[in-house]
Each structure stands twice: as structure tokens, then as C-alpha cells.
């Protein structure tokens, strides 16, 4: 069983960063980052005021070109590691 915990509240004022989180979406009604997915919000948000955008596979949270990104399959789940060059 794969369990993932994401605290969307930490991206409350950063809409673009919020939209790059796999399990978060932006609620325009409250200008806040809330849990959700492509099917809809998983927290209260007015109808039609929720935005979700899945991050691209190449999305990198680090603002540098001096890193190595590797991906491997571990027990049926993808493991992504980011290390300095």
C-alpha cells in the first residue's frame, strides 16, 4: 500500500507552486491551495472556482541546472531522486 501525505496549506499564497504539487489544486474563491486532483477538490471550494494542473514529468522544484534526476521502479512505485552534480 502506497500512502502519500501532502500539506497543501504550505503553498497558500503561491498559486503556481501549488499547481505543481501532485495532490493540490488552487481554489480561486479563497485564493488558497487545497487538497484535490483532476476529478475535483477534496476540500470545500465553490463550484467552478477550482483549478488543477498536474505537474509535467520533467518538473523540477530546484532552481538550478546543477542536479541529477534519476527515476526507478521500486516495488511497483516510481522513485525519483534529485542529487547535486
C-alpha positions, 0 to 999 in steps of 0.5 A: 500500500502506497500512502502519500501525505501532502500539506497543501496549506504550505503553498497558500499564497503561491498559486503556481507552486501549488499547481505543481504539487501532485495532490493540490489544486488552487481554489480561486474563491479563497485564493488558497491551495487545497487538497484535490486532483483532476476529478475535483477538490477534496476540500470545500471550494465553490463550484467552478472556482477550482483549478488543477494542473498536474505537474509535467514529468520533467518538473523540477522544484530546484532552481538550478541546472546543477542536479541529477534526476534519476527515476526507478521502479521500486516495488511497483512505485516510481522513485525519483531522486534529485542529487547535486552534480 
